[in-house]
Amino acid sequence: MAYAINDSCISCGACADACPAGAISQGDAHFEINPDTCMDCGACCDSCPNDAIHPAD
């Protein structure tokens, strides 16, 4: 199960810096996670200061 970033994202980039797979990039409204690249490691969740990242449904 991949992770997803919700609208609480403030586009700080901490998650992208923490992602070992390079699965996170800036989207139109906020950062987005590519589910095909995500390794489910959770590093992005731990790095997010706004608790904007959760397991995708």
N, CA, C and O atoms as a Maestro MAE file, in Angstrom:
{
 s_m_m2io_version
 :::
 2.0.0
}

f_m_ct {
 s_m_title
 :::
 protein
 m_atom[228] {
  # First column is atom index #
  i_m_mmod_type
  r_m_x_coord
  r_m_y_coord
  r_m_z_coord
  i_m_residue_number
  s_m_chain_name
  s_m_pdb_residue_name
  s_m_pdb_atom_name
  i_m_atomic_number
  :::
  1 25 0.845 -1.179 0.000 1 A "MET " " N  " 7
  2 3 0.000 0.000 0.000 1 A "MET " " CA " 6
  3 2 0.894 1.247 0.000 1 A "MET " " C  " 6
  4 15 1.753 1.406 0.866 1 A "MET " " O  " 8
  5 25 0.683 2.098 -0.953 2 A "ALA " " N  " 7
  6 3 1.450 3.342 -1.044 2 A "ALA " " CA " 6
  7 2 0.888 4.382 -0.085 2 A "ALA " " C  " 6
  8 15 -0.149 4.169 0.545 2 A "ALA " " O  " 8
  9 25 1.573 5.489 0.015 3 A "TYR " " N  " 7
  10 3 1.131 6.601 0.842 3 A "TYR " " CA " 6
  11 2 0.569 7.697 -0.044 3 A "TYR " " C  " 6
  12 15 0.829 7.727 -1.247 3 A "TYR " " O  " 8
  13 25 -0.202 8.599 0.549 4 A "ALA " " N  " 7
  14 3 -0.775 9.735 -0.169 4 A "ALA " " CA " 6
  15 2 -0.624 10.985 0.678 4 A "ALA " " C  " 6
  16 15 -0.568 10.914 1.906 4 A "ALA " " O  " 8
  17 25 -0.558 12.125 0.016 5 A "ILE " " N  " 7
  18 3 -0.417 13.416 0.684 5 A "ILE " " CA " 6
  19 2 -1.720 14.174 0.546 5 A "ILE " " C  " 6
  20 15 -2.243 14.325 -0.558 5 A "ILE " " O  " 8
  21 25 -2.251 14.656 1.673 6 A "ASN " " N  " 7
  22 3 -3.530 15.374 1.630 6 A "ASN " " CA " 6
  23 2 -3.325 16.886 1.548 6 A "ASN " " C  " 6
  24 15 -2.196 17.367 1.453 6 A "ASN " " O  " 8
  25 25 -4.423 17.620 1.587 7 A "ASP " " N  " 7
  26 3 -4.381 19.074 1.418 7 A "ASP " " CA " 6
  27 2 -3.757 19.824 2.593 7 A "ASP " " C  " 6
  28 15 -3.629 21.047 2.538 7 A "ASP " " O  " 8
  29 25 -3.369 19.121 3.648 8 A "SER " " N  " 7
  30 3 -2.670 19.769 4.758 8 A "SER " " CA " 6
  31 2 -1.209 20.060 4.406 8 A "SER " " C  " 6
  32 15 -0.506 20.735 5.158 8 A "SER " " O  " 8
  33 25 -0.762 19.550 3.266 9 A "CYS " " N  " 7
  34 3 0.617 19.747 2.811 9 A "CYS " " CA " 6
  35 2 0.904 21.232 2.612 9 A "CYS " " C  " 6
  36 15 0.119 21.954 1.997 9 A "CYS " " O  " 8
  37 25 2.047 21.676 3.145 10 A "ILE " " N  " 7
  38 3 2.447 23.080 3.002 10 A "ILE " " CA " 6
  39 2 3.589 23.225 1.991 10 A "ILE " " C  " 6
  40 15 4.212 24.282 1.896 10 A "ILE " " O  " 8
  41 25 3.854 22.163 1.245 11 A "SER " " N  " 7
  42 3 4.883 22.142 0.200 11 A "SER " " CA " 6
  43 2 6.271 22.537 0.704 11 A "SER " " C  " 6
  44 15 6.990 23.291 0.047 11 A "SER " " O  " 8
  45 25 6.632 22.025 1.864 12 A "CYS " " N  " 7
  46 3 7.950 22.341 2.433 12 A "CYS " " CA " 6
  47 2 9.058 21.500 1.811 12 A "CYS " " C  " 6
  48 15 10.221 21.904 1.821 12 A "CYS " " O  " 8
  49 25 8.706 20.327 1.265 13 A "GLY " " N  " 7
  50 3 9.686 19.471 0.620 13 A "GLY " " CA " 6
  51 2 10.391 18.488 1.519 13 A "GLY " " C  " 6
  52 15 11.237 17.727 1.048 13 A "GLY " " O  " 8
  53 25 10.073 18.478 2.799 14 A "ALA " " N  " 7
  54 3 10.741 17.556 3.725 14 A "ALA " " CA " 6
  55 2 10.519 16.100 3.320 14 A "ALA " " C  " 6
  56 15 11.428 15.277 3.428 14 A "ALA " " O  " 8
  57 25 9.334 15.790 2.863 15 A "CYS " " N  " 7
  58 3 9.019 14.414 2.467 15 A "CYS " " CA " 6
  59 2 9.825 13.992 1.243 15 A "CYS " " C  " 6
  60 15 10.332 12.871 1.186 15 A "CYS " " O  " 8
  61 25 9.942 14.878 0.274 16 A "ALA " " N  " 7
  62 3 10.704 14.561 -0.933 16 A "ALA " " CA " 6
  63 2 12.170 14.313 -0.593 16 A "ALA " " C  " 6
  64 15 12.793 13.411 -1.154 16 A "ALA " " O  " 8
  65 25 12.717 15.099 0.314 17 A "ASP " " N  " 7
  66 3 14.105 14.919 0.740 17 A "ASP " " CA " 6
  67 2 14.296 13.595 1.473 17 A "ASP " " C  " 6
  68 15 15.360 12.982 1.381 17 A "ASP " " O  " 8
  69 25 13.267 13.150 2.202 18 A "ALA " " N  " 7
  70 3 13.369 11.936 3.009 18 A "ALA " " CA " 6
  71 2 13.103 10.659 2.209 18 A "ALA " " C  " 6
  72 15 13.472 9.573 2.657 18 A "ALA " " O  " 8
  73 25 12.478 10.763 1.051 19 A "CYS " " N  " 7
  74 3 12.069 9.577 0.291 19 A "CYS " " CA " 6
  75 2 13.263 8.912 -0.401 19 A "CYS " " C  " 6
  76 15 13.866 9.504 -1.296 19 A "CYS " " O  " 8
  77 25 13.609 7.682 0.009 20 A "PRO " " N  " 7
  78 3 14.751 6.998 -0.604 20 A "PRO " " CA " 6
  79 2 14.467 6.511 -2.024 20 A "PRO " " C  " 6
  80 15 15.396 6.212 -2.774 20 A "PRO " " O  " 8
  81 25 13.190 6.428 -2.395 21 A "ALA " " N  " 7
  82 3 12.818 5.933 -3.725 21 A "ALA " " CA " 6
  83 2 12.648 7.055 -4.742 21 A "ALA " " C  " 6
  84 15 12.509 6.791 -5.936 21 A "ALA " " O  " 8
  85 25 12.658 8.302 -4.282 22 A "GLY " " N  " 7
  86 3 12.440 9.416 -5.193 22 A "GLY " " CA " 6
  87 2 11.023 9.451 -5.736 22 A "GLY " " C  " 6
  88 15 10.790 9.904 -6.857 22 A "GLY " " O  " 8
  89 25 10.078 8.971 -4.938 23 A "ALA " " N  " 7
  90 3 8.686 8.849 -5.382 23 A "ALA " " CA " 6
  91 2 7.870 10.118 -5.184 23 A "ALA " " C  " 6
  92 15 6.707 10.161 -5.585 23 A "ALA " " O  " 8
  93 25 8.444 11.152 -4.577 24 A "ILE " " N  " 7
  94 3 7.683 12.353 -4.236 24 A "ILE " " CA " 6
  95 2 8.168 13.535 -5.058 24 A "ILE " " C  " 6
  96 15 9.367 13.799 -5.154 24 A "ILE " " O  " 8
  97 25 7.206 14.244 -5.652 25 A "SER " " N  " 7
  98 3 7.541 15.425 -6.454 25 A "SER " " CA " 6
  99 2 6.470 16.491 -6.256 25 A "SER " " C  " 6
  100 15 5.371 16.206 -5.780 25 A "SER " " O  " 8
  101 25 6.807 17.715 -6.625 26 A "GLN " " N  " 7
  102 3 5.865 18.830 -6.495 26 A "GLN " " CA " 6
  103 2 4.760 18.678 -7.527 26 A "GLN " " C  " 6
  104 15 5.030 18.526 -8.719 26 A "GLN " " O  " 8
  105 25 3.516 18.719 -7.067 27 A "GLY " " N  " 7
  106 3 2.360 18.677 -7.952 27 A "GLY " " CA " 6
  107 2 1.780 20.066 -8.116 27 A "GLY " " C  " 6
  108 15 2.409 21.053 -7.736 27 A "GLY " " O  " 8
  109 25 0.594 20.149 -8.676 28 A "ASP " " N  " 7
  110 3 -0.039 21.453 -8.893 28 A "ASP " " CA " 6
  111 2 -0.378 22.160 -7.586 28 A "ASP " " C  " 6
  112 15 -0.065 23.339 -7.416 28 A "ASP " " O  " 8
  113 25 -1.017 21.445 -6.666 29 A "ALA " " N  " 7
  114 3 -1.458 22.059 -5.407 29 A "ALA " " CA " 6
  115 2 -0.495 21.805 -4.251 29 A "ALA " " C  " 6
  116 15 -0.333 22.661 -3.381 29 A "ALA " " O  " 8
  117 25 0.140 20.645 -4.236 30 A "HIS " " N  " 7
  118 3 1.071 20.262 -3.177 30 A "HIS " " CA " 6
  119 2 1.917 19.101 -3.670 30 A "HIS " " C  " 6
  120 15 1.758 18.660 -4.808 30 A "HIS " " O  " 8
  121 25 2.807 18.604 -2.838 31 A "PHE " " N  " 7
  122 3 3.624 17.464 -3.222 31 A "PHE " " CA " 6
  123 2 2.741 16.237 -3.427 31 A "PHE " " C  " 6
  124 15 1.681 16.114 -2.813 31 A "PHE " " O  " 8
  125 25 3.188 15.330 -4.299 32 A "GLU " " N  " 7
  126 3 2.434 14.118 -4.600 32 A "GLU " " CA " 6
  127 2 3.377 12.917 -4.582 32 A "GLU " " C  " 6
  128 15 4.573 13.041 -4.844 32 A "GLU " " O  " 8
  129 25 2.810 11.754 -4.266 33 A "ILE " " N  " 7
  130 3 3.580 10.516 -4.212 33 A "ILE " " CA " 6
  131 2 3.177 9.635 -5.384 33 A "ILE " " C  " 6
  132 15 1.991 9.396 -5.610 33 A "ILE " " O  " 8
  133 25 4.167 9.153 -6.130 34 A "ASN " " N  " 7
  134 3 3.909 8.225 -7.219 34 A "ASN " " CA " 6
  135 2 3.724 6.837 -6.595 34 A "ASN " " C  " 6
  136 15 4.680 6.276 -6.060 34 A "ASN " " O  " 8
  137 25 2.512 6.274 -6.654 35 A "PRO " " N  " 7
  138 3 2.265 4.981 -6.000 35 A "PRO " " CA " 6
  139 2 3.027 3.823 -6.630 35 A "PRO " " C  " 6
  140 15 3.250 2.803 -5.978 35 A "PRO " " O  " 8
  141 25 3.428 3.968 -7.883 36 A "ASP " " N  " 7
  142 3 4.182 2.906 -8.546 36 A "ASP " " CA " 6
  143 2 5.641 2.864 -8.092 36 A "ASP " " C  " 6
  144 15 6.304 1.833 -8.209 36 A "ASP " " O  " 8
  145 25 6.132 3.975 -7.579 37 A "THR " " N  " 7
  146 3 7.521 4.070 -7.133 37 A "THR " " CA " 6
  147 2 7.659 3.933 -5.620 37 A "THR " " C  " 6
  148 15 8.711 3.528 -5.127 37 A "THR " " O  " 8
  149 25 6.607 4.268 -4.886 38 A "CYS " " N  " 7
  150 3 6.613 4.235 -3.418 38 A "CYS " " CA " 6
  151 2 6.961 2.838 -2.907 38 A "CYS " " C  " 6
  152 15 6.402 1.841 -3.364 38 A "CYS " " O  " 8
  153 25 7.899 2.778 -1.944 39 A "MET " " N  " 7
  154 3 8.348 1.511 -1.353 39 A "MET " " CA " 6
  155 2 7.638 1.185 -0.034 39 A "MET " " C  " 6
  156 15 7.954 0.177 0.598 39 A "MET " " O  " 8
  157 25 6.698 2.012 0.383 40 A "ASP " " N  " 7
  158 3 5.982 1.807 1.646 40 A "ASP " " CA " 6
  159 2 6.892 1.821 2.869 40 A "ASP " " C  " 6
  160 15 6.624 1.122 3.847 40 A "ASP " " O  " 8
  161 25 7.949 2.599 2.827 41 A "CYS " " N  " 7
  162 3 8.887 2.607 3.948 41 A "CYS " " CA " 6
  163 2 8.432 3.520 5.090 41 A "CYS " " C  " 6
  164 15 8.827 3.314 6.238 41 A "CYS " " O  " 8
  165 25 7.605 4.528 4.785 42 A "GLY " " N  " 7
  166 3 7.103 5.427 5.816 42 A "GLY " " CA " 6
  167 2 8.022 6.579 6.170 42 A "GLY " " C  " 6
  168 15 7.705 7.360 7.068 42 A "GLY " " O  " 8
  169 25 9.156 6.708 5.489 43 A "ALA " " N  " 7
  170 3 10.085 7.802 5.790 43 A "ALA " " CA " 6
  171 2 9.424 9.158 5.587 43 A "ALA " " C  " 6
  172 15 9.707 10.105 6.321 43 A "ALA " " O  " 8
  173 25 8.554 9.254 4.606 44 A "CYS " " N  " 7
  174 3 7.874 10.521 4.335 44 A "CYS " " CA " 6
  175 2 6.959 10.918 5.497 44 A "CYS " " C  " 6
  176 15 6.898 12.089 5.872 44 A "CYS " " O  " 8
  177 25 6.261 9.952 6.056 45 A "CYS " " N  " 7
  178 3 5.361 10.228 7.192 45 A "CYS " " CA " 6
  179 2 6.141 10.782 8.374 45 A "CYS " " C  " 6
  180 15 5.717 11.737 9.026 45 A "CYS " " O  " 8
  181 25 7.279 10.170 8.636 46 A "ASP " " N  " 7
  182 3 8.099 10.591 9.767 46 A "ASP " " CA " 6
  183 2 8.675 11.992 9.580 46 A "ASP " " C  " 6
  184 15 8.939 12.692 10.558 46 A "ASP " " O  " 8
  185 25 8.868 12.403 8.325 47 A "SER " " N  " 7
  186 3 9.489 13.695 8.065 47 A "SER " " CA " 6
  187 2 8.502 14.846 7.937 47 A "SER " " C  " 6
  188 15 8.907 16.007 7.995 47 A "SER " " O  " 8
  189 25 7.225 14.555 7.765 48 A "CYS " " N  " 7
  190 3 6.226 15.599 7.514 48 A "CYS " " CA " 6
  191 2 5.884 16.377 8.791 48 A "CYS " " C  " 6
  192 15 5.405 15.793 9.763 48 A "CYS " " O  " 8
  193 25 6.130 17.697 8.787 49 A "PRO " " N  " 7
  194 3 5.825 18.489 9.990 49 A "PRO " " CA " 6
  195 2 4.341 18.804 10.146 49 A "PRO " " C  " 6
  196 15 3.927 19.325 11.182 49 A "PRO " " O  " 8
  197 25 3.541 18.496 9.137 50 A "ASN " " N  " 7
  198 3 2.122 18.852 9.163 50 A "ASN " " CA " 6
  199 2 1.194 17.643 9.216 50 A "ASN " " C  " 6
  200 15 -0.023 17.800 9.122 50 A "ASN " " O  " 8
  201 25 1.747 16.440 9.365 51 A "ASP " " N  " 7
  202 3 0.964 15.202 9.409 51 A "ASP " " CA " 6
  203 2 0.035 15.099 8.194 51 A "ASP " " C  " 6
  204 15 -1.137 14.743 8.323 51 A "ASP " " O  " 8
  205 25 0.577 15.416 7.018 52 A "ALA " " N  " 7
  206 3 -0.220 15.429 5.792 52 A "ALA " " CA " 6
  207 2 -0.106 14.138 4.984 52 A "ALA " " C  " 6
  208 15 -0.714 14.024 3.920 52 A "ALA " " O  " 8
  209 25 0.660 13.171 5.470 53 A "ILE " " N  " 7
  210 3 0.887 11.947 4.712 53 A "ILE " " CA " 6
  211 2 0.308 10.758 5.468 53 A "ILE " " C  " 6
  212 15 0.580 10.561 6.652 53 A "ILE " " O  " 8
  213 25 -0.496 9.970 4.757 54 A "HIS " " N  " 7
  214 3 -1.166 8.816 5.340 54 A "HIS " " CA " 6
  215 2 -1.174 7.675 4.339 54 A "HIS " " C  " 6
  216 15 -1.035 7.907 3.138 54 A "HIS " " O  " 8
  217 25 -1.337 6.426 4.820 55 A "PRO " " N  " 7
  218 3 -1.472 5.314 3.862 55 A "PRO " " CA " 6
  219 2 -2.649 5.572 2.915 55 A "PRO " " C  " 6
  220 15 -3.719 6.010 3.335 55 A "PRO " " O  " 8
  221 25 -2.423 5.290 1.630 56 A "ALA " " N  " 7
  222 3 -3.484 5.481 0.639 56 A "ALA " " CA " 6
  223 2 -4.558 4.418 0.839 56 A "ALA " " C  " 6
  224 15 -4.287 3.317 1.319 56 A "ALA " " O  " 8
  225 25 -5.746 4.764 0.469 57 A "ASP " " N  " 7
  226 3 -6.872 3.814 0.594 57 A "ASP " " CA " 6
  227 2 -6.847 2.776 -0.507 57 A "ASP " " C  " 6
  228 15 -7.715 1.905 -0.554 57 A "ASP " " O  " 8
  :::
 }
 m_bond[227] {
  # First column is bond index #
  i_m_from
  i_m_to
  i_m_order
  :::
  1 1 2 1
  2 2 3 1
  3 3 4 2
  4 3 5 1
  5 5 6 1
  6 6 7 1
  7 7 8 2
  8 7 9 1
  9 9 10 1
  10 10 11 1
  11 11 12 2
  12 11 13 1
  13 13 14 1
  14 14 15 1
  15 15 16 2
  16 15 17 1
  17 17 18 1
  18 18 19 1
  19 19 20 2
  20 19 21 1
  21 21 22 1
  22 22 23 1
  23 23 24 2
  24 23 25 1
  25 25 26 1
  26 26 27 1
  27 27 28 2
  28 27 29 1
  29 29 30 1
  30 30 31 1
  31 31 32 2
  32 31 33 1
  33 33 34 1
  34 34 35 1
  35 35 36 2
  36 35 37 1
  37 37 38 1
  38 38 39 1
  39 39 40 2
  40 39 41 1
  41 41 42 1
  42 42 43 1
  43 43 44 2
  44 43 45 1
  45 45 46 1
  46 46 47 1
  47 47 48 2
  48 47 49 1
  49 49 50 1
  50 50 51 1
  51 51 52 2
  52 51 53 1
  53 53 54 1
  54 54 55 1
  55 55 56 2
  56 55 57 1
  57 57 58 1
  58 58 59 1
  59 59 60 2
  60 59 61 1
  61 61 62 1
  62 62 63 1
  63 63 64 2
  64 63 65 1
  65 65 66 1
  66 66 67 1
  67 67 68 2
  68 67 69 1
  69 69 70 1
  70 70 71 1
  71 71 72 2
  72 71 73 1
  73 73 74 1
  74 74 75 1
  75 75 76 2
  76 75 77 1
  77 77 78 1
  78 78 79 1
  79 79 80 2
  80 79 81 1
  81 81 82 1
  82 82 83 1
  83 83 84 2
  84 83 85 1
  85 85 86 1
  86 86 87 1
  87 87 88 2
  88 87 89 1
  89 89 90 1
  90 90 91 1
  91 91 92 2
  92 91 93 1
  93 93 94 1
  94 94 95 1
  95 95 96 2
  96 95 97 1
  97 97 98 1
  98 98 99 1
  99 99 100 2
  100 99 101 1
  101 101 102 1
  102 102 103 1
  103 103 104 2
  104 103 105 1
  105 105 106 1
  106 106 107 1
  107 107 108 2
  108 107 109 1
  109 109 110 1
  110 110 111 1
  111 111 112 2
  112 111 113 1
  113 113 114 1
  114 114 115 1
  115 115 116 2
  116 115 117 1
  117 117 118 1
  118 118 119 1
  119 119 120 2
  120 119 121 1
  121 121 122 1
  122 122 123 1
  123 123 124 2
  124 123 125 1
  125 125 126 1
  126 126 127 1
  127 127 128 2
  128 127 129 1
  129 129 130 1
  130 130 131 1
  131 131 132 2
  132 131 133 1
  133 133 134 1
  134 134 135 1
  135 135 136 2
  136 135 137 1
  137 137 138 1
  138 138 139 1
  139 139 140 2
  140 139 141 1
  141 141 142 1
  142 142 143 1
  143 143 144 2
  144 143 145 1
  145 145 146 1
  146 146 147 1
  147 147 148 2
  148 147 149 1
  149 149 150 1
  150 150 151 1
  151 151 152 2
  152 151 153 1
  153 153 154 1
  154 154 155 1
  155 155 156 2
  156 155 157 1
  157 157 158 1
  158 158 159 1
  159 159 160 2
  160 159 161 1
  161 161 162 1
  162 162 163 1
  163 163 164 2
  164 163 165 1
  165 165 166 1
  166 166 167 1
  167 167 168 2
  168 167 169 1
  169 169 170 1
  170 170 171 1
  171 171 172 2
  172 171 173 1
  173 173 174 1
  174 174 175 1
  175 175 176 2
  176 175 177 1
  177 177 178 1
  178 178 179 1
  179 179 180 2
  180 179 181 1
  181 181 182 1
  182 182 183 1
  183 183 184 2
  184 183 185 1
  185 185 186 1
  186 186 187 1
  187 187 188 2
  188 187 189 1
  189 189 190 1
  190 190 191 1
  191 191 192 2
  192 191 193 1
  193 193 194 1
  194 194 195 1
  195 195 196 2
  196 195 197 1
  197 197 198 1
  198 198 199 1
  199 199 200 2
  200 199 201 1
  201 201 202 1
  202 202 203 1
  203 203 204 2
  204 203 205 1
  205 205 206 1
  206 206 207 1
  207 207 208 2
  208 207 209 1
  209 209 210 1
  210 210 211 1
  211 211 212 2
  212 211 213 1
  213 213 214 1
  214 214 215 1
  215 215 216 2
  216 215 217 1
  217 217 218 1
  218 218 219 1
  219 219 220 2
  220 219 221 1
  221 221 222 1
  222 222 223 1
  223 223 224 2
  224 223 225 1
  225 225 226 1
  226 226 227 1
  227 227 228 2
  :::
 }
}
